[in-house]
Amino acid sequence: MRVICGLFGLLYLGALGLLAIGTFGLFGQEQDPLSGVFLIPLGMPWIWLADKIGLGGALVAILAPLINLLILFALCRMLTRRRAAKRDTAAL
């Protein structure tokens, strides 16, 4: 589970990096309005939900994957605690 959280975090950071490079034209790259397209699949279903209630925009696209990452970390922590509780119970 930690591998999945780490991989998702790396994908998120990579997508943010590509957004910054494409938006500001860093490293000689031309400015591209579609540079944030990689954030959309990482931020589903929150991007879809925000669009349905009228909150579309760049900030939603940037923060939506962060919600998914926080959910993954919470699940990882919950599963780790559950495994530790089972291990402690089995030791008794």
C-alpha angles and dihedrals in degrees: 000000000000089000091056092049091048093047092049090048091051091048090050093050090047092051090049089050092051089048092053093046093049097041098048098030094240122179092021093298117146116246109264125192091205096056092110095055092107091063092062099071090041091054100048129151093022094058090052091048093048090050091052092054093043101256099121119147146104095285091056091050091050097046101038095077088051089062090054091048091052090049090051092050091049091051091048091051092047093050091047091053091047092052091048091050091050091048091050092047092049091051091059 
